[in-house]
Amino acid sequence: MEDCILIKNINKSFPLQDKELTILHDITFSIRQGEFFCIFGPSGCGKTTLLRIIAGLETASSGEIIISQTPKDRPVNSMVFQEQSVFPWMTVLDNVSYGLRMRGIKKAARNKLAAHYIDMIGLTKFTNAYPNQLSGGMKQRVSVARALCNDPEILLMDEPFGALDEQNRLILQQELLKIWENLHKTTVFITHSIDECLCLGDRVMIMTAHPGTIKTIINIDLPRPRDIATIRTTIGYNELYQKVWLSLKDEVQRRTDS
């Protein structure tokens, strides 16, 4: 399988008073076309900064990111943030079709495509509703549909379910699994949850405590398609959970002690 993203020797520092604060140090890895790649690590290790550099929202201090994009007539990436980022003055339909509108797609075509993704996330009955008429989980579904509707080469997700309650999180994780298994969109997913890595991902990159470097990358060789309730009961899931936790434990302790 070909590489979709190649990250080479990425470093990121910020000026802090009379010195430089290093956030990311010598990050090098690749993500395959169609892969669901999770980034995991203790708070403050630079996960979100790395994702924002991949998205082009921040600039690395040094290093290179190469993204293979074909065809050229669609966006390189779309990002789903942890915070609900829907436009409160727009209906669900207008929110989901916003990226297409910015690309100059005609109204009839963009509404038809948006309706497809609204149906995919189970909000057809709320097509003409406004965000203040939706629950938090429903708003986050709209954010996911908007990102997918724009048909990016890469889907970037920064803890998209982190602020939701457990029930909504489980529902949206399963919905995302279903969508990804249908589209096989290259996805980079940040999370603080071992369970989320194992239920969703193909591989998980574990980062060290600040400054963020790569500690290890673990293959999540659990069978697909996955049902979250079922996969958690398997021996393979529990073995991988222990493996990821043992790799992370020292970094959490190091962050606590620093």
C-alpha positions, 0 to 999 in steps of 0.5 A: 500500500502506498504512503499518503503522508510522509512526515520527515524530521519535524521539529517545532519550537516556540519562543518563551522569554529568553529561550526556545520551548521545544514542543516536537522533536525529530518526528519521522513516520509515514501513513499509508493510503486509506489507513486509520492512524491514531496519535496517542500520548500524554497531555502536552506532548504536542499531538494537536500541534503535529496535527495542525502542522499536517493540516497547514494551520501551523508551520514546523520550525524544521522538517518536511511533510509530503502528501500524495494527492490524487486527483487534484480537484478536491481539498488535501484535508478537512479537519474535525475539531474537539470543540463543536465548530458548526455555524449557529446561523446555518441549517444542518444542510447549509453547514454540511454543504459549506465546503462545497459552496466555498469551492463554487459547486452549484447549489443543486449539486452540493445539496444533493451531495450534502443530503447523502452525508446527512443520511449517512450520519443519521440526521435526515430528519434534522436537515433543516434544523439549526444547531440550537435545536441539536444535541452535542452529539448531533452537532458533532455528527454535522461536523463529521459530515461536513468534513466528509462531504468536502471529499478531502484526501485526508480526514484529520480529527482532533479528539472529536468525541472527547467532550461527549458523554459515554453514550454519545461517544460510543454511538459516534465511534461506531458510526465513524467505523461504519463510514470509514469501512465504507469509504476507506478515507485516510484518517489521522485521529488524535485521542487520549483513550486507549480504547478509542485507538483499539476500536478505531485504528489500524496503527497507533503512534505513542508519543513521549511526554514533553517534548514530544517524540515518537516512542513506538508505533503499534499495529492494531491487528484486530479483525475488521469490520469491527463492532465496538461492544464485541471487540472489547471482549476479545483476548486480542483487544485485552493484550493490545490494551496492556501493550499500549498502556505499558508503553504509555505508563512511564510517559504519564509518570514522567509528565507528572513528575516534571 
